Amino acid sequence: MPRATVAIVDLNALRFNYRRAEALASPADTMAVVKADGYGHGLEAVARSLADLTACYAVACIEEAERIRRVGLAHPVVLLQGVHDPEDWARCGEADFEVVIHEPGQLEALFARASHPMPTIWLKVNTGMNRLGFAPGDISGVIERVRRRPGIRLRGLVTHLACADDPEHPMNACQIGLMTALQSEFPELQFSVANSAAHYRDGDAAFQWTRPGIMLYGGAPLQGKTGQELGLQPVMTLQSNLIAVRELQDGETVGYGATWQASGPRRMGIVAIGYGDGYPRHAPSGTPVWVRGRRVPLIGRVSMDMIAVELTDVPNAQPGDTVELWGRHVSVDEVARRSGTISYELLAGVMPRVPRRYIDPVS
Ligand SMILES: *Cc1c(COP(=O)(O)O)cnc(C)c1O
């Protein structure tokens, strides 16, 4: 018998969330961001199940783009971080990988390979994130240089918002304003600004293409919200089971560091999941888990392969019972918030030893 620990991935929920992103983005088109193994859900399964809905995928690197090709999908794939090795340029041209160029060296490397089939490119504009991109004032010069090279198709301009998870932050309007100005200068180009969070604005960030990631997987892109509060369905249910149940006497402690102590007689259980599976080690006592139709608190420290939960209010709980760590009853956003992180990190951090089990779309 295998361990019961599993990540159940509901591809119906994924498709529901994609349609929701698409509706919020309309009339802009939507590229599905499937980097980091589809935010931990399995890149191949995610890409396949969105194939009839999306016109385009976006990934971080060429290795991820190749995985999309290997399952037979021919959609354009945008490499958000560009190519890391100049040798990869030829492959991008052949494979219809659209490359985001963010610095002059990448442009030189592309120009040096002028004889190969040329890929479609996007230029990244640094509107304030200050990670990657050309300064807005340099863009027209860069566009001019690209246009002097025959064969290169420049599709458009991309930027990334630094503070979209806080809709009130003044930086949003500032970054969007810089792109609006560039759009009036270059109306023939396509623009892409919005990550998931910006789908919840009034449309000012939509431009021609949006790039939803976390919302496709049901995670909330806005601070202080859960995905369900934003009309999204959780895609992953991380579950395991109880492998031991015990009674504690007043004053007994649980787990490493003896950080949790029973005040009075208590019932507790051990669940077969830990940080070795990607459950966050920083989840504090009190983080909810779902057992027999109710939320019960995590107690003590998270171990590599197990956690302890309090079962005093669930007297009939017994070894073998299913436990939901996150999913429909316990939001991954809530577990993330309590653990001092974001749902992105929890979802993308589910370890390979946790098997993914897929619920196939019903069409
Ligand atoms: C990851 C990423 C996205 C998707 O962001 P979400 O917040 O998950 O929607 C969009 N654009 C770029 C450039 C990214 O790196």
The ligand as an ORCA input file, in Angstrom:
! r2SCAN-3c Opt
* xyz 0 1
  C       5.056     34.414    -13.350
  C       4.764     35.553    -14.210
  C       3.430     35.905    -14.486
  C       2.246     35.283    -13.795
  O       2.100     35.914    -12.540
  P       0.883     35.552    -11.554
  O       1.025     36.503    -10.442
  O       1.105     34.128    -11.144
  O      -0.354     35.708    -12.346
  C       3.220     36.919    -15.406
  N       4.249     37.555    -15.993
  C       5.536     37.258    -15.725
  C       6.633     38.013    -16.399
  C       5.837     36.261    -14.819
  O       7.113     35.967    -14.549
*
